[in-house]
Amino acid sequence: MDRYRTAPPRSSVDFVATELYMRILEGAYPPGSFIRLNEVATDLGVSMMPVREAIRELASLGIVEMLPNRGAQVRELSIDDLVETYRSRLYLETLALRLGAPNFTAEDAAAALAANEERRAAVAKEDAYAMISAHERFHFLLYETCQNSWLVRALVPGWRNTARYRDISFASSPIRREHDEQHAQMVEAMSDHDGDRAVAILHAHLTSAAEEVAQEIAGISVLDRLPPVDELLCR
């Protein structure tokens, strides 16, 4: 487990929340399982207070839910949840790109590309924590150029929830190689201040990810339940 922890969180609550989040992604706490708070506190060598706060943080993101008299349960995965989450991401994240494209600078591009290189290096090292952290940082460096802090905060729950559906193994696949290319294409479109092109690339990026997951967990297509790219473009 230690090889996954390459960046120390800022506080004991962050530390516990990060550990629990990674363990959920890794399958140590599978969907539907209960997280025993006293066991977490003992395992991580902390008091109950940061564990409770971390659970509240994960609950606010929709990753766990608090059940009366039963405790904290990792939310189940489902096609409906997958679709709802990706629909929300498509509407909100494409809006952030459209708003951010006119503001995008060479410094923003350099920071995003550096984060993407960190992600690629983490994949090569099979460092799950660094991979997930760099991937999220890459996308949010693009979104934060919208200069709307409320919008950026609204993106976090959907992003973190869909991470539960993504395979964090390091096996290569055609769609993963395509996603690598799309990252570079998004930076290029934003650098050209072309919001519509960035939106189209992100739409392909997210819909292909949702479709891959739906095929893996249920053998069905969800493309007809996701908004078409024309609906997201500013005309």
DRENGUZA-97773 format. One record per residue (C-alpha): x, y negated, z negated; residue in three letters; residue number from 0. Coordinates in steps of 0.25 Angstrom, whole numbers. Each point is the difference from the previous one (the first is absolute). Layout:
N
      X      Y      Z    r    k
      X      Y      Z  ALA  NUM
...
***
This chain:
235
      X      Y      Z    r    k
      0      0      0  MET    0
     11    -10     -3  ASP    1
      5     -1     14  ARG    2
    -14     -6      4  TYR    3
      3    -12    -10  ARG    4
      9    -10      7  THR    5
     -5    -13     -5  ALA    6
     -3     -3    -15  PRO    7
    -14     -5     -2  PRO    8
     -1    -14     -8  ARG    9
     -7      5    -13  SER   10
     -4     12     -7  SER   11
    -14     -1      6  VAL   12
      6     -1     14  ASP   13
      9     12     -3  PHE   14
    -12      9     -5  VAL   15
     -9     -5     12  ALA   16
     11      3     10  THR   17
      3     14     -6  GLU   18
    -15      4      0  LEU   19
     -2     -6     14  TYR   20
     12      8      6  MET   21
     -4     13     -8  ARG   22
    -14     -2      6  ILE   23
      6     -2     14  LEU   24
      9     12     -2  GLU   25
    -11      9     -4  GLY   26
      4      2    -15  ALA   27
    -14     -6     -3  TYR   28
     -9      5     11  PRO   29
    -13     -6      4  PRO   30
    -11      3    -11  GLY   31
     11      3    -11  SER   32
      0     -7    -13  PHE   33
     11     -8     -5  ILE   34
      3      3    -15  ARG   35
      5    -13     -6  LEU   36
      7      6    -12  ASN   37
      7      9      9  GLU   38
      5    -11      9  VAL   39
      4     -8    -12  ALA   40
      9     11     -5  THR   41
      5      4     13  ASP   42
      4    -15      4  LEU   43
      5     -3    -14  GLY   44
     -9    -12     -2  VAL   45
    -12     -4     -9  SER   46
    -14      2      3  MET   47
     -2    -15      3  MET   48
      7     -1     13  PRO   49
     -6     13      5  VAL   50
    -14     -5     -3  ARG   51
      3    -13      8  GLU   52
      6      8     11  ALA   53
    -12      8      1  ILE   54
     -9    -12      1  ARG   55
      9     -6     11  GLU   56
     -2     13      8  LEU   57
    -15      0     -3  ALA   58
      0    -14      5  SER   59
      6      5     13  LEU   60
    -10     11      2  GLY   61
     10     11     -2  ILE   62
     -5      5    -13  VAL   63
    -13     -1     -7  GLU   64
     -4     -1    -14  MET   65
    -11     10     -4  LEU   66
     -7     -1    -14  PRO   67
      5     10    -10  ASN   68
      9      7     10  ARG   69
     11    -10      4  GLY   70
      8     -4     12  ALA   71
     -3      8     13  GLN   72
      7     -1     13  VAL   73
    -10     -3     10  ARG   74
     -4     10     10  GLU   75
      4     -1     15  LEU   76
    -11      0     10  SER   77
     -3     -4     14  ILE   78
    -10    -11     -4  ASP   79
     11     -6     -9  ASP   80
     10      1     11  LEU   81
     -9     -7     10  VAL   82
     -4    -11    -10  GLU   83
     14     -3     -4  THR   84
      5      0     14  TYR   85
    -11     -9      5  ARG   86
      3    -10    -11  SER   87
     14      0      3  ARG   88
     -2     -2     15  LEU   89
     -9    -12     -3  TYR   90
      9     -7    -10  LEU   91
     14      3      5  GLU   92
     -3     -4     14  THR   93
     -6    -13     -6  LEU   94
     13     -2     -8  ALA   95
      8      2     13  LEU   96
     -8    -10      8  ARG   97
      1    -10    -10  LEU   98
     15      2     -2  GLY   99
      4      1     14  ALA  100
      2    -15      2  PRO  101
      8     -1    -13  ASN  102
      9     11      3  PHE  103
     15     -4      0  THR  104
     13      7      4  ALA  105
      3      1    -15  GLU  106
    -13      8     -2  ASP  107
      4      9     12  ALA  108
     14      3     -6  ALA  109
     -6      3    -13  ALA  110
    -11     10      6  ALA  111
     10      7      9  LEU  112
     10      2    -12  ALA  113
    -12      6     -8  ALA  114
     -3      9     12  ASN  115
     15      4      0  GLU  116
      0      3    -15  GLU  117
    -13      9      3  ARG  118
      8      8     11  ARG  119
     12      2     -9  ALA  120
     -9      5    -12  ALA  121
     -6     10     10  VAL  122
     14      5      4  ALA  123
      3      1    -15  LYS  124
    -13      6     -4  GLU  125
     -3    -10    -10  ASP  126
    -15     -1     -1  ALA  127
      0    -12    -10  TYR  128
      9     -8      9  ALA  129
     -8      4     12  MET  130
    -13     -4     -5  ILE  131
      5    -13     -6  SER  132
      7     -5     12  ALA  133
    -12      4      9  HIS  134
     -9     -8     -8  GLU  135
     10    -12     -1  ARG  136
      1      0     15  PHE  137
    -15     -1      2  HIS  138
     -2    -10    -11  PHE  139
     11     -9      6  LEU  140
     -8     -2     12  LEU  141
    -13     -2     -7  TYR  142
      5    -10    -10  GLU  143
      3    -10     11  THR  144
    -16     -2      1  CYS  145
      3     -9    -12  GLN  146
    -12      4     -8  ASN  147
      3      7    -13  SER  148
    -15      5     -2  TRP  149
      0      7     13  LEU  150
     14      7     -2  VAL  151
     -5      4    -14  ARG  152
    -13      6      6  ALA  153
      9      9      9  LEU  154
      7      7    -11  VAL  155
    -11     10     -5  PRO  156
     -3      5     15  GLY  157
     15      2      2  TRP  158
      3      7    -12  ARG  159
    -12      9      1  ASN  160
      3      5     15  THR  161
     14      3     -5  ALA  162
     -7     12     -8  ARG  163
     -4      5     14  TYR  164
     13     -1      7  ARG  165
     10     12      0  ASP  166
     13     -5     -8  ILE  167
      8     11      6  SER  168
     12     -3      9  PHE  169
     -4      8     12  ALA  170
      1     -7     13  SER  171
    -12      0      9  SER  172
     -4     -7     13  PRO  173
     -9    -10     -7  ILE  174
     10     -3    -10  ARG  175
     10     -4     11  ARG  176
    -11     -8      6  GLU  177
     -2     -7    -13  HIS  178
     14     -4     -1  ASP  179
     -1     -6     14  GLU  180
    -13     -8     -4  GLN  181
      7     -6    -12  HIS  182
     11     -6      9  ALA  183
    -11     -4     10  GLN  184
     -8     -7    -11  MET  185
     12     -9     -4  VAL  186
      2     -3     15  GLU  187
    -15     -5      2  ALA  188
      1     -8    -13  MET  189
     13     -6      4  SER  190
     -7     -4     13  ASP  191
    -12     -6     -8  HIS  192
     -9      9      7  ASP  193
    -10      4    -10  GLY  194
     -9      8      9  ASP  195
     11      9      5  ARG  196
      4      2    -15  ALA  197
    -14      4     -3  VAL  198
     -1      9     12  ALA  199
     13      7     -5  ILE  200
     -5      1    -14  LEU  201
    -13      6      4  HIS  202
      7     11      8  ALA  203
      9      2    -12  HIS  204
    -11      2    -11  LEU  205
    -10      7      9  THR  206
     10     11      4  SER  207
      4      1    -14  ALA  208
    -15      2     -5  ALA  209
     -2     10     12  GLU  210
     12      8     -4  GLU  211
     -5      2    -14  VAL  212
    -14      3      3  ALA  213
      5     11     10  GLN  214
      9      5    -11  GLU  215
    -10      1    -11  ILE  216
    -13      2      7  ALA  217
      3      3     14  GLY  218
     -9    -11      5  ILE  219
      1    -13      7  SER  220
     -3    -13     -6  VAL  221
      3    -10     11  LEU  222
    -14     -3      3  ASP  223
     -2     -4    -15  ARG  224
     11    -11      1  LEU  225
     -1    -14      6  PRO  226
      4     -1     14  PRO  227
     12     -9      3  VAL  228
     -9    -10      8  ASP  229
     -8     -2    -13  GLU  230
     13     -5     -7  LEU  231
      5     -9     11  LEU  232
     -2    -15     -1  CYS  233
     -7     -4     12  ARG  234
***
